[in-house]
Amino acid sequence: MSSELGVSDEKIEALHDYATSTLYNAKERVALEYADAMTITGRDVSDELFERLSASFSDDEIVELTEVIAWENASAKFNRALRIPSQKLWKR
């Protein structure tokens, strides 16, 4: 099965192991590592990570990726603070 975005359920379920999973390619891994660095408290985007990101994505793509990650982080914090439950948009 695939979601409407074309991402398989198997890939979504393996997300916690993206760094080592063969389901993810190098470009996806660096994007997910970037998302982790932006999201996890106490982490930062290192120069080394940004260099690897820049090798896979254009400047415009990095700006868009950063915006999407920041928006999702803000949305999650907003919803959690206001006790807004999940909308259950992803179904197995």
Phi, psi and omega in degrees: 000152177230150173283174179297339180274358180084014177262126182292151175302322179301318181292319179296317180292337179268006185304322181297342179248026186305326185294334182240349183290136177285353179286340182252138177271175185299321180295318178294320180298316182291325177295319179289324175296320176298315178300317177300315182297324178285333191263317188283123180303134179091353177261162177220161175275108181287161175299321180297316178295317180296324176297317179293323177297316181294335178285339182254338185229148175286167177303315180297320179294322178294319177299314180295315178300315179298318180297315181296316179297314180297318179298313181296322177297314180296317180299316180297316180294318178301308182297318180297316181296323181268007178061036177274119184286165175303145178271001176055045181286335178258121180239141177283000000 
